[in-house]
């Protein structure tokens, strides 16, 4: 029997405009709302990310973060 899908946690998050547009597009294409799409991404995080690419992208994001905050 499949697990019941319940959204039990709510948290305020801040997204860049680019991230929000990509989340909305992904959710729309998958037939989900934004909360369901975020749940999917994090429940399947290890399966949908490449460790080498993730580490590189994270380093790149952190290097650009200060400049993006201004």
N, C-alpha and C positions, 0 to 999 in steps of 0.2 A: 504494500500500500504506500503511495507516495506521501512525502511529508506535506503537511498543510502549509501553504504559503501565507505567513503572517508577517506583516511589517511591525516588529516590536520595538524598534529603536528609531527615534527621530533625533536628528542633530542638525543644527544650523551649520551650513557650510558656505564658504565663499569660493566662487569659481571665476576664472577669467572669462571674458566674453567668448573667446575662442573655445574654451572648455565647455561652456554652457551650450553653445551652438552645436558642438560635436555630440554632447550628451543628448540634446533634443533630437538631433538627426538620427543617432543610433536608436534611441527609444522609439521614434516614429517608424523607422525601417523594421524594427523587431516587433512592433505591435505592442509595446509596453509603455507604461508611464515612466517618468523620470526616476521615481523611487525604485520601481521594479528593475529598471535598467542598471541603476547603481548596485542593487543587490546582486544582480546577475554578474556584473563585472567583479565584485569583490568575492563572491562565493566561488568564482571560477578563475580567480586571479592567477594562480600558478599555471593553469592550463592555457591561458590566453596571452601570457607574456613570455618573452624570450629573456632568460637571465642576463645574457651578454648585452643585448640591446637595452634592457631596462637599466642596467648599471650605467651605461654610457649616457642614456637620456636623462637619468637622474642627476648625474654629475653636470651635464650641460644645463639643465634647468636650474640647479643650485647656483651655478656661476652667473646666470643671467637674472636671478631673482631680485637682487638689490636694484639693478637698473630698471626692472619692470615695475617695482614698487613706486618709483618716482613719477 
